[in-house]
């Protein structure tokens, strides 16, 4: 059986807890930061899609593809670092207009048996996050009166699907893993210096 010197045992007793605690803290903070980055991306997507749903109501009522197409193209270009595509679907679940014709718009389309979203919904698939929100008509038709509260709350004109790219979040996660690893190695080095002194 190998007999370790008192100095070697002391080094192990000093370094083992330091490495273990440093590793656990690094894992905790990296996982927490990754979830925080995903939440930030989801909030950024919601701040794009919710005002867009309100803005497209008028164009959907008039079946004006050009105005909605210009609107979603501008939003896509402004947020091109995270947005892959913005698509608008009508009340029959048909593609009305999209900002990126190079991607398959059916990947963002709801299935034929899936009901339209009644509020903002988020789905994740690998490096893609898809947000969907309904386009609800807020205007009153001639047979509806604001005073009689005859407005149908289910008056949906369609929905908007927004596809976000999670690769930027993954890149940020890799940076933070690298930084936490360097910091942990730095702490181990300081512990070795202090243990040797």
Secondary structure, 3 states (H helix, E strand, C coil): CCCCCHHHHHHHHHHHHHHHHHHHHHHHHHHHHHHHHHHHHHHHHHHHHHHHHHHHHHHHHCCCHHHHHHHHHHHHHHCCCCEEEEEEEECCCCEEEECCCCCCHHHCCCCCCCCCCCCCEEEEECCEEEEEEEEECCCCCCCCCCCCCCCCCCCEEEEEEEEEECHHHHHHHHHHHHHHHHHHHHHHHHHHHHHHC
